[in-house]
Amino acid sequence: MKIFKYSRWLIAFIIVGLVAAMIVNIQRYQVEKNNMSVEMAIDYEGLVQLAQMEGIPIDTMLQKAKDAGITSLAVYETTFKKFNENGKASATAGSEILQKYHNGSLIDPNWRQLVDAGVIQGADVYVTGNDKQTFVELKEDLLRRLGHDRVQSLQVGKEEVLALKVNYEQFLKMNLGMPTDEMKLVNAAGFYVIARPSNYSDVSKDDVDAVFKRLDGINISDIIFSGDQTLGSPTQLDATVDYFKTRGITLGMIEHTTQLQFYKQDGLMELAQALDYKAARVYSIPKDEQPKLKIATAVERWANTDEERNIRIDLMRIYEKPEGNMSLLATNLKYFSDTRDLLQRSGFTLGKAGTFENYNASNILRMIMMLGVAAAIVLYLRLILPAFKEKQQYLLFAVLSICFIVPLAMGHGASVRTLTALASANLFPALAVIWLLDQIRGIRLAENSSMLKIIGTGVAALFVTGILSFVGAAYVSGILADVQYLLEVNIFRGIKLTFILPIILVSIAFLRRYNIFDGSTDSTESIMAQVKKILNTPVYIKSLMAFFFAVIVIIVFIGRSGHTEGMPVPGIELKFRAFLEQLLYARPRSKELLIGHPAFMLAVLAFYRKWPTIIFFVLVVFATIGQGSLVETFAHMRTPFMMSFDRGVGGIVLGAGLGIIAMLVVHGWQRLFSSKRRNISEHE
């Protein structure tokens, strides 16, 4: 039997790297624990709408919302749609004025005089104001957005009117600056303001200055930009940065609908970087989805979102239909208060959105981890290449170490960190499974081992293998740990590869150790010889059916990963997930709980019962899926470290339980089948 030796010096480097990784992960844990303040926010306009629908004063509505847990109100730039509703200003198309003139309904002599003089143009828009402050702010912003050549001031009697050369329909939707009156009202009611300004076309520094001047004296917690650009982009971002820093404002970054990184806004990443990532992730339940959710489901969504994805600004929406026998007002107040209560029970505090400190792990610790990754690469090659000599191993280790460490030392280590994290995510789960294979190859099996012993061995082996895989998880988390990954400005590249590569790595090692045709634990044939034998095997219809089934499984397996494929999840699985989310702090991943870990337990049964090696091989492959998924969980850096750890442990515990059930079912089926076969033999 071939003996594959585990080099002590390589293992020593891996252990030292693990110590460095754990130091970084402890630091990361502290950074995450210090960021537990959540801002419960809702649009000011949403509360105005709710007050109107329920027929209560806006002041009363604001107080009830505050009592229910809302901390901040989002205030958007004003539009003429809003002005038409609150009556503070009005816009009239020139064509409408001319029509009234001709049908005799235009009775104001001042307007009729302007029509007679040919001043009124049908294609223009005419703006009047009923509130002095509103009109001053409106005129200021119109001049900025349209320019002086498109804005003309007219005197109609004692009233100033603005004549605009603009399309009427587009004008009604145009952003027209932050409304001072609304922001002051929000502050007076005891809320923070979340400002939602938009950018200007061909923006100037004066435009940026004007926006922040409008915000003078307003208690602002965050700014979340509206539209597809940040204020000042692309030429005046420095001015925006200066105002953010001077006023201590947090940047709100809206999570993308795919739940991966952020809604695309020009200048957002540059602004976040310039602010040293004093930014908070923002989430809002999609407008078309919320009406389909029961209050309890939506409340649970907020808790899970804040815990799992580091969301710190919960931008809520009102329910527009009551639930059950409650009134619409009671429905929404229950929604707010239940969310507040669950967040507080989950360990969050309510107030201004928390932000991560500008954390960046020590480069010295990262270099030590790089040495561990280099050692893991050499160790894997040593375990599959018997002719890989000691001197060659030293040389390769030295070359890899230099390639990993030098870029990091020169301050250009981003790509190297990604590469070594990818290597860790694939190598360590593979090494964990390979180590187990090497341990069991030397075991002498007792005849008729009891199921209790097999189950105990399976559980112990799964936990030990899981611990070894957690080494890879520590490396992945430690290598990537910095504020950019925690905030998800940067993401781990190669998620889908981590679902496949560990399987390939383990398969190569398996074929080095086992002959899948004769069942021996000492493969005398090369890997290529076994592959050729597989390719030369006659194909039966049932083999083709099994192959196509395997292809479908692989497609679903890969397609279900990530955020963008859109592979549907069965309803029964969604219900099962919801049950686990209620039961556990962190729901285990399906690939571990339902596939990998039960397959691991069955692989132990297959080994003890001396099933055909090809079946053992297939089960080992599926077991590798679970170990790879366990490590890959930690590549989602926005999820807190302890939640990922709890998710992995929960998957092992529950997966072992399901595996035990699967073992007992198979054992019972085998006994039943053997009993029937004996009865048939006796009757013959």
PyMOL commands that set and color helices and strands:
alter all, ss='L'
color gray80, all
select helices_A, chain A and resi 8-33+44-54+58-67+80-86+94-103+109-116+132-146+148-150+168-173+180-188+205-214+237-247+268-274+290-292+295-309+328-345+363-384+390-409+414-441+451-480+483-487+497-513+527-535+541-559+571-583+590-608+613-635+641-683
alter helices_A, ss='H'
color red, helices_A
select strands_A, chain A and resi 37-43+72-76+89-93+125-129+151-156+159-164+192-196+220-223+250-254+279-283+311-316+349-350
alter strands_A, ss='S'
color yellow, strands_A
deselect
rebuild
show_as cartoon
